[in-house]
Amino acid sequence: MQLSDIFLGLGRESLDQLLRAVSLGKLKTFQLFDRVKTRLHLTKLNQDNLRKCAPKLWTRFEAKDEQLAIDLSQAILVSHLDMIVETLNYLGVPHNDGFFEKDANVSQYLTGDWQQRAYDNFQAKHPKAVLVFYLNHLAHEMDENAPLYQPSSAPAAQ
């Protein structure tokens, strides 16, 4: 599965929520602002334009624009590093402020129903669309053939 498939699999409404969750300040902090603006084909990057470009982005995901999926994923994830750090800590995954060492293999920490456990633990604290996207993105980083995760409606038994 490609990153664009994650966006498509989570649905158009999820994309709208993910775009609303992008922090322009974090993009500037991580020096991604201009790259994201260029990748999204926007002359001006602001919250209003982010929301308005969703239909065009959706079409590009359907066309399997992987570079768009990579850059937009980075924009979403750096906007929620606090959630990433909390999730990795909860799962016991070693990291450096939410980032892995180069060539790190953390799959040994992601066993069983780890996505559902993490979702159940953080669903009330973080935006659902962002949390589900991150859990899918993390699974994709470990295994490009990981199936799309959709949370079950009832919390998993502890």
Contacts in CASP RR format, 6 or more apart in sequence:
PFRMAT RR
TARGET T0000
AUTHOR 0000-0000-0000
METHOD contacts of the structure
MODEL  1
MQLSDIFLGLGRESLDQLLRAVSLGKLKTFQLFDRVKTRLHLTKLNQDNL
RKCAPKLWTRFEAKDEQLAIDLSQAILVSHLDMIVETLNYLGVPHNDGFF
EKDANVSQYLTGDWQQRAYDNFQAKHPKAVLVFYLNHLAHEMDENAPLYQ
PSSAPAAQ
1 140 0 8 1.000
1 144 0 8 1.000
1 145 0 8 1.000
1 146 0 8 1.000
1 147 0 8 1.000
1 148 0 8 1.000
2 64 0 8 1.000
2 66 0 8 1.000
2 69 0 8 1.000
2 144 0 8 1.000
3 66 0 8 1.000
3 69 0 8 1.000
3 70 0 8 1.000
3 73 0 8 1.000
3 137 0 8 1.000
3 140 0 8 1.000
4 61 0 8 1.000
4 62 0 8 1.000
4 64 0 8 1.000
4 65 0 8 1.000
4 66 0 8 1.000
4 68 0 8 1.000
4 69 0 8 1.000
5 148 0 8 1.000
6 69 0 8 1.000
6 133 0 8 1.000
6 136 0 8 1.000
6 137 0 8 1.000
6 140 0 8 1.000
6 148 0 8 1.000
7 14 0 8 1.000
7 15 0 8 1.000
7 18 0 8 1.000
7 58 0 8 1.000
7 61 0 8 1.000
7 69 0 8 1.000
7 72 0 8 1.000
8 61 0 8 1.000
8 62 0 8 1.000
9 148 0 8 1.000
10 129 0 8 1.000
10 132 0 8 1.000
10 133 0 8 1.000
10 136 0 8 1.000
10 148 0 8 1.000
10 150 0 8 1.000
12 54 0 8 1.000
12 58 0 8 1.000
14 129 0 8 1.000
14 132 0 8 1.000
14 133 0 8 1.000
15 54 0 8 1.000
15 57 0 8 1.000
15 58 0 8 1.000
15 61 0 8 1.000
16 51 0 8 1.000
16 54 0 8 1.000
17 127 0 8 1.000
17 128 0 8 1.000
17 129 0 8 1.000
17 130 0 8 1.000
18 72 0 8 1.000
18 76 0 8 1.000
18 129 0 8 1.000
18 130 0 8 1.000
18 133 0 8 1.000
19 50 0 8 1.000
19 51 0 8 1.000
19 53 0 8 1.000
19 54 0 8 1.000
19 57 0 8 1.000
20 47 0 8 1.000
20 50 0 8 1.000
20 51 0 8 1.000
21 76 0 8 1.000
21 79 0 8 1.000
21 80 0 8 1.000
21 127 0 8 1.000
21 129 0 8 1.000
21 130 0 8 1.000
22 36 0 8 1.000
22 50 0 8 1.000
22 75 0 8 1.000
22 76 0 8 1.000
22 79 0 8 1.000
23 78 0 8 1.000
23 79 0 8 1.000
24 33 0 8 1.000
24 45 0 8 1.000
24 46 0 8 1.000
24 47 0 8 1.000
25 33 0 8 1.000
26 78 0 8 1.000
26 79 0 8 1.000
26 81 0 8 1.000
27 33 0 8 1.000
27 36 0 8 1.000
27 45 0 8 1.000
27 75 0 8 1.000
27 78 0 8 1.000
27 79 0 8 1.000
29 78 0 8 1.000
30 74 0 8 1.000
30 78 0 8 1.000
32 71 0 8 1.000
32 74 0 8 1.000
32 75 0 8 1.000
32 78 0 8 1.000
33 45 0 8 1.000
35 71 0 8 1.000
36 45 0 8 1.000
36 71 0 8 1.000
36 72 0 8 1.000
36 74 0 8 1.000
36 75 0 8 1.000
37 44 0 8 1.000
37 45 0 8 1.000
39 67 0 8 1.000
39 68 0 8 1.000
39 71 0 8 1.000
39 72 0 8 1.000
40 50 0 8 1.000
40 53 0 8 1.000
40 57 0 8 1.000
40 68 0 8 1.000
40 72 0 8 1.000
41 53 0 8 1.000
41 56 0 8 1.000
42 49 0 8 1.000
42 50 0 8 1.000
42 53 0 8 1.000
57 68 0 8 1.000
57 72 0 8 1.000
60 68 0 8 1.000
61 68 0 8 1.000
61 69 0 8 1.000
73 133 0 8 1.000
73 137 0 8 1.000
76 130 0 8 1.000
76 133 0 8 1.000
77 84 0 8 1.000
77 134 0 8 1.000
77 137 0 8 1.000
80 126 0 8 1.000
80 130 0 8 1.000
80 134 0 8 1.000
81 97 0 8 1.000
81 98 0 8 1.000
83 122 0 8 1.000
83 125 0 8 1.000
83 126 0 8 1.000
83 130 0 8 1.000
83 131 0 8 1.000
83 134 0 8 1.000
84 98 0 8 1.000
84 134 0 8 1.000
85 95 0 8 1.000
85 97 0 8 1.000
85 98 0 8 1.000
86 122 0 8 1.000
86 125 0 8 1.000
87 118 0 8 1.000
87 122 0 8 1.000
87 131 0 8 1.000
87 134 0 8 1.000
87 135 0 8 1.000
87 138 0 8 1.000
88 95 0 8 1.000
88 98 0 8 1.000
90 118 0 8 1.000
90 121 0 8 1.000
90 122 0 8 1.000
91 109 0 8 1.000
91 110 0 8 1.000
91 114 0 8 1.000
91 117 0 8 1.000
91 118 0 8 1.000
92 109 0 8 1.000
93 106 0 8 1.000
93 109 0 8 1.000
93 110 0 8 1.000
94 104 0 8 1.000
94 106 0 8 1.000
94 109 0 8 1.000
95 106 0 8 1.000
100 106 0 8 1.000
105 142 0 8 1.000
106 142 0 8 1.000
107 142 0 8 1.000
107 143 0 8 1.000
110 138 0 8 1.000
110 139 0 8 1.000
110 142 0 8 1.000
113 156 0 8 1.000
115 135 0 8 1.000
115 136 0 8 1.000
115 139 0 8 1.000
115 149 0 8 1.000
115 151 0 8 1.000
116 149 0 8 1.000
116 151 0 8 1.000
116 152 0 8 1.000
116 156 0 8 1.000
117 156 0 8 1.000
118 131 0 8 1.000
118 135 0 8 1.000
119 131 0 8 1.000
119 132 0 8 1.000
119 135 0 8 1.000
119 151 0 8 1.000
120 151 0 8 1.000
120 155 0 8 1.000
120 156 0 8 1.000
122 131 0 8 1.000
123 131 0 8 1.000
123 151 0 8 1.000
128 151 0 8 1.000
132 149 0 8 1.000
132 150 0 8 1.000
132 151 0 8 1.000
135 149 0 8 1.000
136 146 0 8 1.000
136 148 0 8 1.000
136 149 0 8 1.000
139 146 0 8 1.000
139 149 0 8 1.000
140 146 0 8 1.000
END
